[in-house]
Amino acid sequence: PTLGEGGVPALWDQIPEGAKWQIITAIGCLEWYDEWQYDNPAAQMPAMADKPKHYMRGGQPGAYPRFDGLPLNLYDPFNLFKKASEEKKARGRNAEVNNGRLAMIGLFSLLAESKVPGSVPFL
């Protein structure tokens, strides 16, 4: 599908139902894996003992838990930041969170423009 007169909502409507559920399920699984926490992970599931704390429970924002058993992880798939200083890692995580916020603002501006033409002056 291509972006036509109907804007982003019309494009979403053109995607097959199965593809929509694949997108929602994949994102939902990633969110669940990040949000799912144990109070005492070592006692309840030893494989989760090294999972970082959730950022709302004192963990670091932007630090995504590793997938054990898979060759690549989501945060640093090629270990480019393995030798980076903690300050550089913190700055990178902060940039990652801010980029996500800007992406959400951008998406909502497109949705607002598609429903109320002229609501976003730069479009």
Backbone as ProteinMPNN parsed JSONL, in Angstrom:
{"seq_chain_A": "PTLGEGGVPALWDQIPEGAKWQIITAIGCLEWYDEWQYDNPAAQMPAMADKPKHYMRGGQPGAYPRFDGLPLNLYDPFNLFKKASEEKKARGRNAEVNNGRLAMIGLFSLLAESKVPGSVPFL", "coords_chain_A": {"N_chain_A": [[0.83, -1.206, 0.0], [0.347, 2.287, -0.572], [0.908, 5.649, 0.596], [-1.785, 7.613, 0.367], [-4.493, 9.8, -0.417], [-6.031, 9.479, 1.91], [-4.377, 9.508, 4.107], [-2.418, 8.433, 6.966], [-4.187, 6.79, 8.605], [-5.829, 5.647, 6.576], [-3.946, 4.187, 5.191], [-3.238, 2.283, 7.125], [-5.675, 0.945, 7.228], [-5.596, -0.392, 4.812], [-3.805, -2.417, 5.141], [-3.519, -5.934, 5.418], [-5.57, -7.879, 7.665], [-4.306, -9.982, 9.077], [-1.614, -9.175, 8.987], [-1.711, -6.862, 10.519], [-2.244, -7.962, 13.029], [0.115, -9.406, 13.389], [2.013, -7.347, 13.639], [1.049, -6.002, 15.944], [1.176, -8.106, 17.811], [3.956, -8.75, 17.817], [5.126, -6.341, 18.775], [3.764, -6.205, 21.185], [4.765, -8.507, 22.486], [7.474, -7.798, 22.829], [7.168, -5.564, 24.506], [5.933, -6.815, 26.708], [7.99, -8.536, 27.541], [9.868, -6.681, 28.394], [8.483, -5.306, 30.418], [7.695, -7.275, 32.213], [8.315, -8.47, 35.379], [9.965, -10.018, 38.146], [9.645, -10.242, 41.697], [11.658, -11.416, 43.226], [13.845, -12.488, 41.298], [15.922, -14.444, 41.113], [15.172, -16.512, 42.82], [12.687, -17.293, 41.815], [12.962, -17.673, 39.04], [15.784, -18.691, 37.799], [17.072, -18.082, 35.338], [16.36, -15.487, 34.827], [17.739, -13.923, 36.567], [19.736, -12.023, 36.023], [18.404, -10.041, 34.714], [17.838, -6.647, 34.008], [16.592, -4.113, 36.301], [13.311, -2.726, 36.012], [12.749, 0.501, 34.569], [10.976, 2.056, 36.016], [11.252, 1.055, 38.493], [13.659, 1.75, 39.551], [15.589, 1.097, 37.702], [17.605, 1.617, 34.696], [16.618, 4.008, 32.324], [15.898, 3.186, 28.95], [17.555, 0.982, 28.844], [17.429, -2.101, 27.605], [16.424, -5.429, 28.32], [18.565, -8.296, 27.795], [18.249, -10.926, 25.352], [18.54, -14.094, 26.203], [20.334, -16.748, 24.74], [20.0, -15.997, 22.13], [21.767, -14.743, 19.267], [21.978, -11.962, 18.847], [21.231, -8.872, 20.525], [18.69, -6.411, 21.332], [19.436, -3.82, 22.135], [22.237, -3.387, 21.759], [23.272, -4.792, 19.209], [25.676, -5.526, 17.885], [27.677, -5.332, 19.73], [28.923, -2.801, 19.951], [29.074, -0.899, 21.902], [30.255, -2.075, 24.027], [32.779, -1.58, 25.168], [32.507, 1.04, 25.821], [32.46, 4.004, 27.88], [30.711, 4.385, 31.024], [29.476, 6.835, 31.172], [29.155, 7.549, 28.475], [27.463, 5.507, 27.653], [25.205, 6.082, 29.239], [24.515, 8.574, 28.186], [23.857, 7.785, 25.594], [21.644, 6.09, 26.098], [19.87, 7.979, 27.116], [19.561, 9.588, 24.838], [18.33, 7.721, 23.193], [15.832, 7.333, 24.478], [14.813, 9.94, 24.245], [14.704, 10.157, 21.421], [12.724, 8.271, 20.906], [10.548, 9.545, 22.099], [10.345, 11.818, 20.448], [9.697, 10.542, 18.054], [7.151, 9.567, 18.663], [5.782, 12.002, 18.984], [6.007, 12.962, 16.365], [4.531, 10.994, 14.963], [1.975, 11.368, 16.073], [1.517, 13.953, 15.192], [1.203, 13.528, 12.452], [-1.09, 11.931, 12.499], [-2.914, 13.772, 13.611], [-2.936, 15.732, 11.608], [-4.049, 14.273, 9.537], [-6.666, 13.988, 10.34], [-7.581, 16.554, 11.015], [-7.212, 18.816, 8.813], [-4.623, 21.152, 8.303], [-3.982, 21.458, 10.95], [-1.412, 20.998, 11.747], [1.048, 23.139, 11.197], [3.386, 22.882, 9.577], [3.011, 20.898, 7.762]], "CA_chain_A": [[0.0, 0.0, 0.0], [1.05, 3.568, -0.602], [0.238, 6.723, 1.308], [-2.576, 8.388, -0.587], [-5.301, 10.913, 0.081], [-6.623, 9.229, 3.223], [-3.389, 9.658, 5.164], [-1.916, 7.253, 7.678], [-5.254, 5.844, 8.953], [-6.256, 4.905, 5.388], [-2.875, 3.227, 4.909], [-3.405, 1.202, 8.101], [-6.858, 0.185, 6.825], [-5.269, -1.198, 3.631], [-2.958, -3.547, 5.543], [-4.343, -7.112, 5.733], [-5.859, -8.094, 9.085], [-3.26, -10.833, 9.648], [-0.395, -8.383, 9.151], [-1.933, -5.969, 11.673], [-2.083, -8.755, 14.249], [1.535, -9.722, 13.529], [2.669, -6.137, 14.147], [0.611, -5.773, 17.321], [1.688, -9.197, 18.645], [5.409, -8.618, 17.964], [5.393, -5.216, 19.679], [3.243, -6.594, 22.497], [5.703, -9.456, 23.113], [8.648, -7.044, 23.275], [6.762, -4.769, 25.67], [5.707, -7.722, 27.827], [9.285, -9.008, 28.017], [10.516, -5.572, 29.104], [7.703, -4.915, 31.591], [7.493, -8.411, 33.104], [9.33, -8.493, 36.433], [9.788, -10.828, 39.353], [10.124, -9.574, 42.907], [12.926, -12.06, 43.542], [14.011, -13.302, 40.096], [16.83, -15.583, 41.276], [14.449, -17.601, 43.477], [11.542, -17.743, 41.025], [13.418, -18.124, 37.726], [17.22, -18.378, 37.769], [17.5, -17.51, 34.057], [16.03, -14.065, 34.816], [18.431, -13.281, 37.678], [20.522, -10.871, 35.602], [17.566, -9.088, 33.979], [17.901, -5.356, 34.699], [15.357, -3.616, 36.888], [12.487, -1.845, 35.176], [13.124, 1.891, 34.842], [10.076, 2.622, 37.026], [11.614, 0.445, 39.771], [15.036, 2.081, 39.858], [16.502, 0.706, 36.638], [18.059, 2.659, 33.783], [15.759, 4.191, 31.147], [16.526, 2.862, 27.677], [18.308, -0.269, 28.918], [16.509, -3.202, 27.309], [17.033, -6.693, 28.748], [19.116, -9.165, 26.748], [17.58, -12.184, 25.061], [19.509, -15.18, 26.367], [20.233, -17.794, 23.746], [19.974, -15.426, 20.784], [23.071, -14.15, 18.981], [21.935, -10.501, 18.872], [20.257, -8.266, 21.43], [18.061, -5.246, 20.715], [20.079, -2.541, 22.46], [23.564, -3.296, 21.144], [23.378, -6.09, 18.535], [27.03, -5.859, 17.436], [28.579, -5.023, 20.848], [29.683, -1.596, 19.654], [29.208, -0.097, 23.115], [30.746, -2.932, 25.107], [33.929, -0.951, 25.807], [32.231, 2.465, 26.042], [32.383, 4.409, 29.289], [29.346, 4.435, 31.553], [28.917, 8.143, 30.825], [28.738, 7.492, 27.069], [26.293, 4.628, 27.611], [24.073, 6.822, 29.805], [24.134, 9.598, 27.203], [23.212, 7.067, 24.499], [20.316, 5.662, 26.537], [19.047, 9.175, 27.191], [19.242, 9.955, 23.454], [17.374, 6.721, 22.696], [14.525, 7.658, 25.05], [14.352, 11.19, 23.627], [14.336, 9.869, 20.04], [11.422, 7.611, 20.951], [9.536, 10.575, 22.38], [10.171, 12.621, 19.23], [8.989, 9.721, 17.074], [5.738, 9.572, 19.035], [5.245, 13.33, 18.652], [5.884, 13.009, 14.914], [3.418, 10.151, 14.557], [0.715, 12.005, 16.443], [1.291, 15.117, 14.328], [0.657, 13.015, 11.198], [-2.469, 11.523, 12.753], [-3.712, 14.987, 13.79], [-3.078, 16.375, 10.3], [-4.952, 13.482, 8.695], [-8.048, 14.167, 10.817], [-7.911, 17.982, 11.008], [-6.266, 19.447, 7.892], [-4.127, 22.472, 8.727], [-3.703, 21.486, 12.379], [0.037, 21.012, 11.885], [1.378, 24.165, 10.21], [4.509, 22.577, 8.701], [2.672, 19.836, 6.808]], "C_chain_A": [[0.867, 1.26, 0.0], [0.222, 4.611, 0.131], [-0.477, 7.603, 0.291], [-3.334, 9.511, 0.096], [-5.807, 10.705, 1.509], [-5.666, 9.367, 4.384], [-3.023, 8.333, 5.816], [-3.041, 6.3, 8.088], [-5.749, 5.021, 7.757], [-5.213, 3.86, 5.005], [-2.981, 2.033, 5.856], [-4.601, 0.335, 7.726], [-6.583, -0.722, 5.636], [-4.4, -2.412, 3.97], [-3.861, -4.731, 5.871], [-4.45, -7.339, 7.251], [-4.776, -8.934, 9.765], [-1.965, -10.072, 9.894], [-0.524, -7.429, 10.332], [-1.706, -6.735, 12.971], [-0.636, -9.172, 14.453], [2.297, -8.536, 14.119], [2.336, -5.94, 15.616], [1.172, -6.845, 18.254], [3.196, -9.07, 18.871], [5.751, -7.49, 18.936], [4.912, -5.549, 21.082], [4.174, -7.553, 23.223], [6.952, -8.743, 23.614], [8.323, -6.207, 24.513], [6.569, -5.657, 26.894], [7.042, -8.195, 28.408], [10.005, -7.926, 28.821], [9.799, -5.26, 30.419], [7.595, -6.026, 32.639], [8.633, -8.505, 34.1], [8.943, -9.489, 37.53], [10.252, -10.004, 40.54], [11.491, -10.109, 43.306], [13.268, -13.004, 42.394], [14.899, -14.525, 40.282], [16.104, -16.775, 41.897], [13.353, -18.166, 42.577], [11.937, -18.259, 39.642], [14.892, -17.748, 37.58], [17.696, -17.756, 36.454], [17.256, -16.002, 33.993], [16.794, -13.288, 35.885], [19.204, -12.035, 37.256], [19.717, -9.865, 34.77], [17.582, -7.756, 34.715], [16.542, -4.943, 35.255], [14.618, -2.738, 35.888], [12.8, -0.399, 35.546], [12.201, 2.561, 35.854], [10.361, 2.051, 38.414], [13.091, 0.666, 40.092], [16.044, 1.659, 38.811], [16.864, 1.882, 35.745], [17.088, 2.786, 32.609], [16.535, 3.879, 29.871], [17.339, 1.588, 27.685], [17.328, -1.427, 28.733], [17.168, -4.514, 27.711], [17.501, -7.533, 27.563], [18.215, -10.377, 26.553], [18.629, -13.278, 25.174], [19.265, -16.247, 25.308], [20.161, -17.285, 22.321], [21.291, -14.716, 20.507], [23.089, -12.62, 19.082], [20.951, -10.018, 19.927], [19.756, -6.981, 20.794], [18.826, -3.955, 20.969], [21.411, -2.373, 21.73], [23.858, -4.602, 20.402], [24.789, -6.487, 18.136], [28.086, -5.522, 18.48], [29.479, -3.824, 20.567], [29.951, -0.771, 20.911], [29.75, -0.898, 24.29], [31.884, -2.275, 25.883], [33.706, 0.534, 26.081], [32.165, 2.762, 27.535], [30.926, 4.455, 29.72], [28.675, 5.761, 31.205], [28.398, 8.151, 29.383], [27.504, 6.601, 26.922], [25.057, 5.351, 28.134], [23.58, 7.881, 28.836], [23.404, 8.953, 26.025], [21.812, 6.597, 24.859], [19.361, 6.847, 26.613], [18.634, 9.631, 25.792], [18.21, 8.997, 22.871], [15.968, 7.016, 23.201], [13.975, 8.922, 24.402], [13.962, 10.995, 22.167], [12.987, 9.161, 19.964], [10.303, 8.599, 21.213], [9.281, 11.426, 21.142], [9.432, 11.832, 18.149], [7.495, 9.673, 17.387], [5.078, 10.909, 18.719], [5.04, 13.437, 17.147], [4.71, 12.19, 14.411], [2.088, 10.816, 14.875], [0.454, 13.267, 15.633], [0.724, 14.675, 12.983], [-0.793, 12.573, 11.368], [-3.383, 12.74, 12.913], [-3.955, 15.669, 12.449], [-4.043, 15.601, 9.411], [-6.412, 13.673, 9.088], [-8.495, 15.619, 10.759], [-6.892, 18.69, 10.098], [-5.904, 20.859, 8.346], [-3.787, 22.555, 10.204], [-2.198, 21.478, 12.679], [0.572, 21.952, 10.81], [2.478, 23.772, 9.219], [4.196, 21.496, 7.676], [1.853, 20.37, 5.679]], "O_chain_A": [[1.983, 1.265, 0.519], [-0.994, 4.48, 0.27], [0.156, 8.255, -0.539], [-2.86, 10.095, 1.071], [-5.992, 11.678, 2.24], [-6.093, 9.345, 5.538], [-3.29, 7.259, 5.277], [-2.876, 5.09, 7.935], [-6.052, 3.837, 7.902], [-5.56, 2.772, 4.546], [-2.827, 0.889, 5.426], [-4.551, -0.884, 7.887], [-7.27, -1.729, 5.465], [-4.281, -3.333, 3.161], [-4.877, -4.552, 6.542], [-3.531, -7.024, 8.007], [-4.373, -8.64, 10.89], [-1.293, -10.299, 10.9], [0.44, -7.212, 11.065], [-1.064, -6.236, 13.895], [-0.194, -9.283, 15.597], [3.135, -8.713, 15.003], [3.227, -5.735, 16.439], [1.598, -6.534, 19.366], [3.668, -9.26, 19.991], [6.581, -7.673, 19.827], [5.577, -5.214, 22.062], [4.36, -7.439, 24.435], [7.442, -9.045, 24.702], [9.114, -6.151, 25.454], [6.989, -5.298, 27.994], [7.206, -8.248, 29.627], [10.672, -8.224, 29.812], [10.45, -4.98, 31.426], [7.422, -5.743, 33.824], [9.795, -8.61, 33.706], [7.769, -9.75, 37.79], [11.144, -9.166, 40.411], [12.379, -9.343, 43.681], [13.01, -14.203, 42.494], [14.647, -15.556, 39.66], [16.384, -17.922, 41.546], [13.112, -19.373, 42.572], [11.311, -19.186, 39.128], [15.208, -16.6, 37.268], [18.643, -16.97, 36.464], [17.88, -15.312, 33.188], [16.521, -12.105, 36.091], [19.322, -11.089, 38.036], [20.289, -8.943, 34.189], [17.363, -7.725, 35.926], [15.493, -5.356, 34.761], [15.226, -2.095, 35.032], [13.085, -0.104, 36.707], [12.598, 3.537, 36.49], [9.783, 2.504, 39.402], [13.703, -0.124, 40.81], [17.245, 1.842, 39.009], [16.469, 3.017, 36.014], [16.765, 1.787, 31.965], [17.695, 4.266, 29.734], [17.78, 1.144, 26.625], [16.5, -1.696, 29.604], [18.361, -4.698, 27.466], [16.918, -7.489, 26.479], [17.51, -10.798, 27.47], [19.515, -13.375, 24.325], [18.121, -16.602, 25.02], [20.253, -18.078, 21.385], [21.879, -14.141, 21.423], [24.136, -12.044, 19.378], [19.948, -10.681, 20.193], [20.337, -6.509, 19.817], [18.861, -3.081, 20.103], [21.671, -1.32, 21.148], [24.612, -5.437, 20.904], [25.082, -7.68, 18.053], [29.27, -5.435, 18.153], [30.662, -3.836, 20.908], [30.935, -0.033, 20.978], [29.703, -0.435, 25.429], [31.954, -2.393, 27.106], [34.626, 1.219, 26.529], [31.854, 1.889, 28.345], [30.023, 4.552, 28.89], [27.468, 5.815, 30.971], [27.329, 8.696, 29.106], [26.6, 6.916, 26.147], [23.981, 5.248, 27.545], [22.375, 8.072, 28.677], [22.436, 9.517, 25.514], [20.894, 6.686, 24.044], [18.196, 6.745, 26.229], [17.485, 10.018, 25.582], [17.316, 9.417, 22.135], [15.011, 6.954, 22.429], [12.798, 8.974, 24.048], [12.992, 11.598, 21.708], [12.197, 9.423, 19.057], [9.231, 8.502, 20.616], [8.131, 11.725, 20.82], [8.627, 12.398, 17.409], [6.667, 9.732, 16.478], [3.944, 10.947, 18.24], [4.014, 13.946, 16.697], [3.973, 12.634, 13.532], [1.18, 10.827, 14.044], [-0.701, 13.623, 15.404], [-0.137, 15.353, 12.423], [-1.627, 12.809, 10.494], [-4.505, 12.74, 12.406], [-5.063, 16.135, 12.183], [-4.774, 16.198, 8.62], [-7.301, 13.533, 8.248], [-9.663, 15.894, 10.484], [-5.834, 19.113, 10.563], [-6.769, 21.65, 8.722], [-3.347, 23.604, 10.676], [-1.775, 21.908, 13.752], [0.554, 21.606, 9.629], [2.493, 24.294, 8.104], [5.023, 21.205, 6.812], [1.476, 19.619, 4.78]]}, "name": "protein", "num_of_chains": 1, "seq": "PTLGEGGVPALWDQIPEGAKWQIITAIGCLEWYDEWQYDNPAAQMPAMADKPKHYMRGGQPGAYPRFDGLPLNLYDPFNLFKKASEEKKARGRNAEVNNGRLAMIGLFSLLAESKVPGSVPFL"}
